[in-house]
Amino acid sequence: MKAKNTFFKLVLIVTLFLVVTCNTVITRANSNIGIDYRPGINYVSHLYTLGNLGFDDKEYKDKYSVYLSEEDKNIFLQYKDLLEFGQGKIGKLTAFFFFIPAYADLKTHNEYRDYFTAIVSSMEEKSITKIKKYIPDEYLAFFNENFINEFLKVQKEFNEISGIYLRNVDTYMNEVYPIISKELKNQKDRLNYLIKNNDMISQWENETNYKWEKGDYNYLLFRAGKNGPSFNNLSANLNTCYYKIDEKFLVDMFSHEFGIFLMYDSIIPLVEKYKIKYPDYQNEYTIGRAYWMAFEMLSVFFNIRINERKTNDYYNFKHADPIAFMEIYTKLYEEGITDPKDLYDHGIKEYMKQDGYWNNGVKERYKILEN
């Protein structure tokens, strides 16, 4: 099961108890983590799964593949590179066809028609006024002149893909969603019960000395796409995940994702800085994007400290060289560098030194995780 992507990330678990850990009192958090489901995220993941856009799910396809025509599947295949995302990469049109409609919870032909009309009009006018209601405030900055110009280069493809969403949405909502929503509700209730006593927000605040001030943090369950990117954030406090994952793994990933977004505002400026200083490189055993690997591993590092065990995200991100980063962050922390921002800054430079971890022993460390 892949876990994540960039661009839009976040959300789950209830938290509000006074707990005592290692003789330290952790105060009650003002926000909750919870699990829900909505039609919007389920429609886009339905199309991404049946269209083979980085999501796969044999069981789901066996049941519902008739709900996407061969003609529409061929259109998706033709424009696959514009739509797929995962592991820090994203297509030019991914935001318009996955993240934004999922966040805005679009669920009717008329809603999609108005949305697509607003997109085209806004891009042509080079103004985001007409689309602001569909996009979380924290992501409006992405819609700069360069982003708009890139969209205009693929406007023809956008129009063709839009037709698929318009042709299929009402049938999906009338015939598929009523069936899967029953499964989603059962899972939502079970998971909320599972995490109801988890004080994750307070634990992260206590460990990092960062304060979460963005309200409740929620995860939306989607039914299609067992094998595909999961934990895809739609806003600063809204995340998504496949509905049926191993429970222990799921709770560990909830914690990991919350940590990412607790630290996000502090770390992202450094990510952008080191994206330029340390560009992508080819590597058979890592994803080759040190600036993102270091951030994921920072969340893993604190997740392990909070839970006092190797959490499942450690193994899930084996392509991010966890053995190396845990050694680096542990050493820095023991030297007194405990602020997440400083840990990231020192850690990535240590990893990318000329004789550093990134080009020494990578294969051997990966093989250890494989075993």
VENVEN-V186956 format. One record per backbone hydrogen bond with DSSP energy under -1.0 kcal/mol. NH is the residue of the N-H (numbers start at 1). CO is the residue of the C=O. If there is no record, write none. Layout:
BEGIN
nh = [NH;NH]
co = [CO;CO]
END
This chain:
BEGIN
nh = [4;8;21;24;26;34;36;42;43;44;45;46;47;48;49;50;51;52;53;56;61;62;63;64;65;67;68;73;74;75;76;77;78;79;80;82;83;84;86;89;91;93;97;98;100;102;103;104;106;112;113;114;115;116;117;118;119;120;121;122;123;124;125;127;131;132;134;135;139;140;142;143;144;148;149;150;151;152;154;158;159;160;161;162;163;164;165;166;167;168;169;172;173;174;175;176;177;179;180;181;184;185;186;187;188;189;190;191;192;193;194;195;198;203;204;205;206;207;208;209;217;218;219;220;221;222;227;231;234;235;239;241;243;250;251;252;253;254;255;256;257;258;259;260;261;262;263;267;268;271;272;273;274;275;277;278;281;287;292;293;294;296;297;298;299;300;301;302;303;304;305;306;307;308;314;316;317;318;320;325;326;327;328;329;330;331;332;333;334;335;336;337;338;343;344;345;346;347;348;349;350;351;352;356;358;359;360;365;366;367;368;369;370;371]
co = [230;6;24;21;19;217;219;38;39;40;41;42;43;44;45;46;47;49;48;227;57;58;59;60;61;64;65;69;70;71;72;73;74;75;77;79;80;80;89;86;84;82;93;94;95;98;99;100;101;108;109;110;111;112;113;114;115;116;117;118;119;120;121;122;128;128;131;132;136;137;139;140;142;144;145;146;147;148;151;154;155;156;157;158;159;161;161;162;163;164;165;168;169;170;171;172;172;176;176;177;180;181;182;183;184;185;186;187;188;189;190;191;195;199;200;201;202;203;204;205;32;237;34;239;36;241;56;240;238;238;218;220;222;246;247;248;249;250;251;252;253;254;255;256;257;258;259;263;264;267;268;269;270;271;273;274;288;319;289;289;290;292;293;294;295;296;297;298;299;300;301;302;303;304;311;312;313;315;317;321;322;323;324;325;326;327;328;329;330;331;333;332;336;339;340;341;342;343;344;345;346;347;348;353;351;356;357;361;362;363;364;365;366;367]
END
